[in-house]
Amino acid sequence: MRLASTGQVRFPFWIWEWPKIASKLTSPVGRGFMLGLGLVMALAALKEIWELVDIILIKFLHDRERQR
């Protein structure tokens, strides 16, 4: 309504506060948090790859025993 009546756009409060959020993310604590989050994501991806390789190996070895 405000845009139609006055020609002004009212943005949410958090958009005006983003420089504070950016400064917190680039602080040593924020960088440590993001590094930890990246490490957790990398370990989760490695776990998924490990499970896929395990499934493929089990299937391959099971088929190999059947051929004997």
C-alpha positions as CSV (number, residue, x, y, z in Angstrom):
1,M,0.0,0.0,0.0
2,R,2.8,2.4,0.8
3,L,4.3,2.1,-2.7
4,A,1.0,3.0,-4.3
5,S,0.2,5.9,-2.1
6,T,3.6,7.6,-1.6
7,G,5.9,6.0,-4.2
8,Q,8.2,4.6,-1.5
9,V,9.2,1.0,-0.9
10,R,9.5,-0.1,2.7
11,F,12.1,-2.9,3.1
12,P,12.1,-5.3,6.1
13,F,14.3,-4.4,9.0
14,W,16.9,-7.2,8.4
15,I,17.8,-5.8,5.0
16,W,19.0,-2.6,6.5
17,E,21.0,-4.5,9.1
18,W,22.9,-6.8,6.7
19,P,26.3,-5.0,7.2
20,K,26.2,-6.1,10.8
21,I,25.5,-9.7,9.8
22,A,28.3,-9.5,7.2
23,S,30.7,-8.2,9.8
24,K,29.8,-11.0,12.2
25,L,30.3,-13.6,9.5
26,T,33.8,-12.3,8.7
27,S,34.9,-12.1,12.3
28,P,37.1,-14.9,13.6
29,V,34.2,-16.6,15.3
30,G,32.0,-16.4,12.1
31,R,34.9,-17.7,10.0
32,G,35.4,-20.6,12.4
33,F,31.7,-21.4,12.4
34,M,31.6,-21.4,8.5
35,L,34.8,-23.6,8.5
36,G,33.2,-26.0,10.9
37,L,30.0,-26.1,8.8
38,G,32.1,-26.8,5.6
39,L,33.9,-29.6,7.4
40,V,30.7,-31.2,8.5
41,M,29.3,-31.0,4.9
42,A,32.5,-32.5,3.5
43,L,32.4,-35.4,6.0
44,A,28.8,-36.0,5.2
45,A,29.6,-36.1,1.4
46,L,32.5,-38.5,2.1
47,K,30.2,-40.8,4.1
48,E,27.7,-40.8,1.3
49,I,30.4,-41.8,-1.2
50,W,31.6,-44.5,1.2
51,E,28.1,-46.0,1.4
52,L,27.7,-45.9,-2.4
53,V,31.1,-47.6,-3.0
54,D,30.2,-50.2,-0.3
55,I,26.9,-51.0,-2.0
56,I,28.6,-51.3,-5.4
57,L,31.3,-53.6,-4.1
58,I,28.8,-55.8,-2.3
59,K,26.8,-56.1,-5.4
60,F,29.9,-56.8,-7.6
61,L,31.3,-59.4,-5.2
62,H,27.9,-61.1,-4.8
63,D,27.6,-61.4,-8.6
64,R,31.2,-62.7,-8.8
65,E,30.5,-65.5,-6.3
66,R,27.4,-66.5,-8.3
67,Q,29.5,-67.0,-11.4
68,R,31.9,-69.5,-9.7
